[in-house]
């Protein structure tokens, strides 16, 4: 994170368009699922991805990648040992002093203040406001509560731009950016329940506590802050890998038994 980075470097507040920012999420999930330890290849992949993630200032993917990276490194049982507890405290205090120091790049410092209070982050506040407005405007009866508006459902919200009032405008449903509401609005409580139950089922098929946490984090954060879980087709790889791995293990066990 070079110190010359600031919001005037390039792009809009340091944010630029470029390649997809989800590959690192898939790589980390596969490391967790296959119980692979942090290695040199993963280190180089993270270095390359973090440069781009920080340049795009994508809060959602930065937080997911950070949590998944911790899960690949951390041994949860060893963390309970006194030496590791002391090490974590020292590291935490050092990070706090660094954050408060004048050496943090301006663009990064503006994001770090929201780490402990993510609900105060501008993007998150906008999504909360959009969701509240959408819920107030929907006016669903009992039938639509159960089955939603169906395919092509449209809900509108108005965003006021206090800095430039002329830019205030109405946004369509797709831009509310909350995956759970997206499912509920289209298919009501019945579809939302099926979605939640199917993911509880997927978690039950995952081997390893850390992989379960990783999958839960991906689904929760992605759906709270976007609808990418549904319009990025690559997210279909996650349930496929979970089911395929289980079937692959079962088939190998069956083959071994058949040869005995």
The 8 nearest C-alpha neighbors of each residue, nearest first, counted from 0:
[[1, 2, 104, 4, 50, 107, 53, 103],
 [2, 0, 3, 4, 104, 103, 5, 102],
 [1, 3, 104, 4, 0, 103, 102, 105],
 [2, 4, 1, 5, 104, 8, 105, 0],
 [5, 3, 2, 104, 1, 8, 106, 105],
 [4, 6, 106, 105, 7, 8, 3, 104],
 [5, 7, 12, 13, 106, 8, 4, 9],
 [8, 6, 5, 9, 12, 13, 10, 11],
 [9, 7, 5, 6, 13, 4, 10, 12],
 [10, 8, 13, 7, 11, 6, 12, 14],
 [9, 11, 13, 15, 14, 12, 8, 7],
 [10, 12, 14, 13, 9, 15, 6, 7],
 [13, 11, 6, 14, 10, 7, 9, 5],
 [12, 14, 6, 10, 11, 9, 54, 8],
 [15, 13, 55, 10, 11, 12, 54, 56],
 [16, 14, 10, 55, 13, 17, 54, 11],
 [17, 15, 14, 55, 18, 10, 19, 54],
 [16, 18, 15, 19, 20, 55, 51, 14],
 [19, 17, 20, 16, 51, 21, 22, 15],
 [18, 20, 21, 17, 22, 16, 23, 51],
 [21, 19, 22, 18, 52, 23, 60, 48],
 [20, 22, 24, 23, 19, 25, 60, 233],
 [23, 21, 25, 24, 20, 26, 19, 48],
 [24, 22, 26, 25, 21, 27, 48, 64],
 [25, 23, 21, 27, 22, 26, 64, 28],
 [26, 24, 28, 22, 23, 27, 29, 21],
 [25, 27, 23, 29, 28, 24, 22, 30],
 [28, 26, 30, 24, 29, 25, 23, 67],
 [27, 29, 25, 31, 30, 26, 32, 24],
 [30, 28, 32, 26, 31, 27, 33, 25],
 [31, 29, 35, 27, 33, 28, 32, 34],
 [32, 30, 34, 28, 210, 29, 33, 71],
 [31, 33, 29, 34, 30, 210, 28, 206],
 [32, 34, 30, 35, 31, 29, 28, 210],
 [35, 33, 31, 32, 30, 36, 207, 29],
 [36, 34, 30, 33, 31, 37, 71, 32],
 [35, 37, 38, 71, 34, 72, 30, 31],
 [36, 38, 72, 71, 41, 35, 39, 42],
 [39, 37, 41, 40, 36, 42, 35, 43],
 [40, 38, 42, 41, 43, 37, 44, 45],
 [41, 39, 43, 42, 38, 44, 37, 45],
 [40, 42, 44, 38, 39, 43, 45, 37],
 [41, 43, 39, 45, 40, 44, 38, 46],
 [44, 42, 46, 40, 45, 41, 47, 39],
 [43, 45, 41, 47, 42, 46, 48, 40],
 [44, 46, 48, 42, 47, 43, 49, 41],
 [47, 45, 43, 49, 44, 48, 42, 50],
 [46, 48, 44, 45, 50, 49, 43, 51],
 [47, 49, 45, 51, 50, 46, 52, 44],
 [50, 48, 52, 46, 51, 47, 45, 53],
 [51, 49, 53, 48, 52, 47, 54, 46],
 [50, 52, 54, 48, 49, 53, 55, 47],
 [53, 51, 49, 55, 54, 50, 48, 57],
 [52, 54, 56, 51, 50, 55, 49, 57],
 [53, 55, 51, 56, 52, 14, 13, 50],
 [54, 56, 14, 52, 57, 53, 15, 51],
 [57, 55, 53, 54, 58, 14, 52, 13],
 [56, 58, 55, 59, 60, 61, 52, 53],
 [57, 59, 61, 60, 56, 62, 110, 52],
 [60, 58, 62, 57, 61, 63, 224, 220],
 [59, 61, 63, 62, 58, 57, 64, 20],
 [60, 62, 58, 64, 63, 59, 65, 57],
 [61, 63, 65, 60, 59, 64, 58, 66],
 [64, 62, 60, 66, 65, 61, 67, 217],
 [65, 63, 67, 61, 66, 62, 68, 60],
 [64, 66, 62, 68, 63, 67, 61, 69],
 [65, 67, 69, 63, 68, 64, 62, 70],
 [68, 66, 70, 64, 69, 65, 213, 63],
 [67, 69, 65, 71, 70, 66, 64, 72],
 [70, 68, 66, 72, 67, 71, 73, 65],
 [69, 71, 67, 73, 68, 72, 209, 66],
 [72, 70, 68, 69, 73, 37, 31, 36],
 [73, 71, 69, 70, 37, 68, 74, 36],
 [74, 72, 70, 69, 75, 71, 78, 77],
 [73, 75, 77, 76, 78, 72, 70, 71],
 [76, 74, 78, 77, 73, 79, 70, 209],
 [77, 75, 78, 74, 79, 80, 73, 83],
 [76, 78, 79, 74, 80, 75, 83, 73],
 [79, 77, 75, 83, 76, 80, 84, 74],
 [78, 80, 77, 76, 81, 84, 83, 75],
 [79, 81, 78, 77, 83, 82, 84, 76],
 [82, 80, 84, 83, 85, 79, 78, 86],
 [83, 81, 85, 84, 80, 86, 78, 79],
 [84, 82, 86, 85, 78, 81, 80, 87],
 [83, 85, 81, 87, 86, 82, 78, 88],
 [86, 84, 88, 82, 83, 87, 81, 89],
 [87, 85, 83, 89, 88, 84, 90, 82],
 [86, 88, 90, 84, 85, 89, 91, 83],
 [87, 89, 91, 85, 86, 90, 92, 84],
 [90, 88, 86, 92, 91, 87, 93, 85],
 [89, 91, 87, 93, 88, 92, 86, 94],
 [92, 90, 88, 94, 93, 89, 87, 95],
 [91, 93, 95, 89, 94, 90, 88, 96],
 [94, 92, 90, 96, 91, 95, 89, 97],
 [93, 95, 97, 91, 92, 96, 98, 90],
 [94, 96, 92, 98, 97, 93, 99, 91],
 [97, 95, 99, 93, 94, 98, 100, 92],
 [98, 96, 94, 100, 99, 95, 93, 103],
 [97, 99, 95, 96, 100, 94, 103, 108],
 [98, 100, 96, 97, 95, 101, 103, 102],
 [99, 101, 97, 102, 98, 96, 103, 95],
 [100, 102, 103, 99, 98, 104, 97, 105],
 [103, 101, 100, 104, 2, 97, 98, 99],
 [102, 104, 101, 108, 105, 98, 100, 2],
 [105, 103, 2, 107, 106, 4, 108, 5],
 [104, 106, 5, 108, 107, 109, 103, 4],
 [105, 107, 5, 109, 6, 108, 104, 4],
 [106, 108, 110, 104, 109, 105, 111, 103],
 [109, 107, 111, 105, 110, 106, 103, 104],
 [108, 110, 106, 107, 111, 112, 105, 113],
 [111, 109, 107, 108, 112, 113, 106, 114],
 [112, 110, 108, 114, 113, 109, 107, 98],
 [111, 113, 110, 114, 109, 108, 115, 116],
 [114, 112, 116, 117, 111, 115, 120, 110],
 [115, 113, 111, 116, 117, 112, 110, 120],
 [114, 116, 113, 117, 112, 111, 118, 119],
 [115, 117, 113, 118, 114, 119, 120, 112],
 [118, 116, 113, 119, 120, 114, 115, 123],
 [119, 117, 116, 120, 123, 124, 113, 121],
 [120, 118, 117, 116, 124, 121, 113, 123],
 [121, 119, 123, 117, 118, 122, 113, 124],
 [122, 120, 124, 123, 125, 119, 118, 126],
 [121, 123, 125, 124, 120, 126, 224, 119],
 [122, 124, 126, 120, 125, 121, 118, 127],
 [125, 123, 127, 121, 126, 122, 120, 118],
 [126, 124, 128, 122, 123, 127, 129, 121],
 [125, 127, 129, 123, 128, 124, 130, 122],
 [126, 128, 124, 130, 125, 129, 131, 123],
 [127, 129, 125, 131, 126, 130, 124, 132],
 [130, 128, 126, 132, 127, 131, 175, 125],
 [129, 131, 133, 127, 132, 128, 126, 134],
 [132, 130, 134, 128, 133, 129, 127, 135],
 [131, 133, 135, 129, 130, 134, 128, 136],
 [132, 134, 130, 136, 135, 131, 137, 129],
 [135, 133, 131, 137, 136, 132, 130, 138],
 [134, 136, 132, 133, 137, 131, 138, 130],
 [135, 137, 133, 134, 138, 132, 154, 155],
 [136, 138, 134, 139, 135, 133, 154, 184],
 [139, 137, 136, 140, 135, 134, 143, 144],
 [140, 138, 143, 137, 144, 141, 142, 147],
 [139, 141, 143, 142, 144, 138, 145, 137],
 [142, 140, 144, 143, 145, 139, 146, 147],
 [143, 141, 145, 144, 140, 146, 147, 139],
 [144, 142, 147, 146, 145, 140, 139, 141],
 [143, 145, 187, 141, 142, 147, 139, 146],
 [144, 146, 187, 188, 143, 142, 189, 147],
 [145, 147, 187, 186, 143, 144, 189, 142],
 [148, 146, 187, 186, 143, 185, 184, 149],
 [147, 149, 185, 152, 184, 143, 186, 146],
 [150, 148, 185, 147, 152, 186, 151, 146],
 [151, 149, 152, 185, 148, 186, 147, 153],
 [150, 152, 153, 149, 185, 148, 172, 154],
 [153, 151, 148, 150, 149, 185, 154, 184],
 [152, 154, 172, 151, 171, 155, 173, 148],
 [155, 153, 172, 171, 133, 152, 156, 137],
 [154, 156, 171, 172, 170, 169, 153, 157],
 [155, 157, 170, 169, 133, 132, 129, 158],
 [158, 156, 169, 168, 170, 159, 155, 167],
 [159, 157, 167, 168, 169, 160, 156, 170],
 [158, 160, 167, 161, 157, 168, 164, 166],
 [159, 161, 167, 164, 163, 162, 166, 158],
 [160, 162, 164, 163, 159, 167, 166, 165],
 [161, 163, 160, 164, 166, 159, 165, 167],
 [162, 164, 160, 165, 161, 166, 167, 159],
 [165, 163, 160, 166, 167, 161, 162, 159],
 [164, 166, 163, 167, 160, 168, 162, 161],
 [165, 167, 164, 163, 160, 168, 159, 162],
 [168, 166, 159, 160, 164, 165, 158, 169],
 [169, 167, 158, 157, 166, 170, 159, 165],
 [168, 170, 157, 156, 158, 155, 171, 167],
 [171, 169, 156, 155, 157, 174, 168, 172],
 [170, 172, 155, 173, 174, 154, 153, 156],
 [173, 171, 154, 153, 174, 155, 175, 170],
 [174, 172, 171, 175, 176, 153, 226, 181],
 [173, 175, 176, 172, 171, 170, 225, 226],
 [176, 174, 172, 173, 129, 177, 126, 130],
 [177, 175, 225, 174, 226, 224, 178, 126],
 [178, 176, 225, 223, 180, 222, 226, 224],
 [177, 179, 222, 226, 181, 180, 225, 223],
 [180, 178, 182, 181, 177, 222, 183, 223],
 [179, 181, 183, 182, 178, 177, 184, 130],
 [180, 182, 178, 184, 179, 183, 177, 185],
 [183, 181, 179, 185, 180, 184, 191, 186],
 [184, 182, 187, 180, 186, 191, 185, 181],
 [185, 183, 147, 181, 182, 187, 180, 186],
 [184, 186, 149, 147, 148, 182, 183, 152],
 [185, 187, 147, 146, 190, 183, 149, 184],
 [188, 186, 147, 146, 183, 145, 144, 189],
 [187, 189, 145, 191, 190, 192, 183, 144],
 [188, 190, 192, 187, 145, 191, 146, 193],
 [191, 189, 186, 193, 192, 188, 187, 194],
 [190, 192, 188, 194, 183, 193, 189, 182],
 [191, 193, 195, 189, 190, 194, 188, 196],
 [194, 192, 190, 196, 191, 195, 197, 189],
 [193, 195, 191, 197, 192, 196, 190, 198],
 [194, 196, 192, 198, 197, 193, 199, 191],
 [197, 195, 199, 193, 198, 194, 192, 200],
 [198, 196, 200, 194, 199, 195, 193, 201],
 [197, 199, 201, 200, 195, 196, 202, 194],
 [198, 200, 196, 202, 201, 197, 195, 203],
 [199, 201, 197, 203, 198, 202, 196, 204],
 [202, 200, 198, 204, 203, 199, 197, 205],
 [203, 201, 199, 205, 204, 200, 211, 198],
 [202, 204, 200, 201, 205, 199, 206, 211],
 [205, 203, 201, 202, 206, 200, 241, 245],
 [204, 206, 202, 203, 211, 241, 207, 201],
 [207, 205, 204, 208, 210, 32, 211, 203],
 [208, 206, 210, 209, 205, 211, 32, 34],
 [207, 209, 211, 210, 212, 206, 205, 213],
 [210, 208, 212, 211, 207, 213, 70, 31],
 [211, 209, 213, 31, 212, 207, 208, 32],
 [210, 212, 208, 214, 209, 213, 202, 205],
 [211, 213, 209, 215, 210, 214, 216, 208],
 [214, 212, 210, 216, 211, 215, 67, 209],
 [213, 215, 217, 211, 216, 212, 210, 218],
 [214, 216, 212, 218, 213, 217, 219, 211],
 [217, 215, 213, 219, 214, 218, 220, 212],
 [218, 216, 214, 215, 219, 220, 221, 213],
 [217, 219, 215, 221, 216, 220, 222, 214],
 [220, 218, 216, 222, 221, 217, 215, 223],
 [219, 221, 223, 222, 217, 218, 216, 224],
 [222, 220, 218, 224, 223, 225, 219, 217],
 [223, 221, 178, 225, 219, 220, 177, 224],
 [222, 224, 220, 177, 221, 225, 219, 178],
 [223, 225, 221, 222, 177, 176, 220, 59],
 [226, 224, 176, 177, 222, 227, 221, 178],
 [225, 227, 178, 176, 228, 177, 229, 222],
 [228, 226, 230, 229, 231, 225, 221, 222],
 [227, 229, 226, 234, 231, 230, 221, 222],
 [230, 228, 227, 231, 226, 232, 234, 178],
 [229, 231, 227, 232, 228, 226, 234, 233],
 [232, 230, 227, 233, 229, 228, 234, 235],
 [231, 233, 234, 235, 230, 229, 228, 236],
 [234, 232, 235, 231, 236, 237, 21, 228],
 [233, 235, 236, 232, 237, 228, 231, 229],
 [236, 234, 233, 237, 232, 238, 239, 231],
 [235, 237, 239, 234, 233, 238, 240, 232],
 [236, 238, 240, 239, 235, 234, 241, 25],
 [239, 237, 241, 240, 236, 235, 242, 201],
 [240, 238, 236, 242, 237, 241, 243, 235],
 [239, 241, 243, 237, 238, 242, 244, 236],
 [240, 242, 238, 239, 244, 243, 205, 237],
 [243, 241, 245, 239, 244, 240, 238, 246],
 [244, 242, 240, 246, 245, 241, 239, 247],
 [245, 243, 247, 246, 242, 241, 240, 248],
 [244, 246, 248, 242, 247, 243, 249, 241],
 [245, 247, 249, 243, 248, 244, 250, 242],
 [246, 248, 244, 250, 245, 249, 243, 251],
 [249, 247, 245, 251, 246, 250, 244, 252],
 [248, 250, 246, 252, 247, 251, 253, 245],
 [251, 249, 253, 247, 252, 248, 246, 254],
 [252, 250, 254, 248, 253, 249, 255, 247],
 [251, 253, 249, 255, 250, 254, 248, 256],
 [252, 254, 250, 256, 251, 255, 257, 249],
 [255, 253, 251, 257, 252, 256, 250, 258],
 [256, 254, 252, 258, 257, 253, 251, 259],
 [255, 257, 253, 259, 254, 258, 252, 251],
 [258, 256, 254, 255, 259, 253, 252, 251],
 [257, 259, 255, 256, 254, 253, 252, 251],
 [258, 256, 257, 255, 254, 253, 252, 251]]
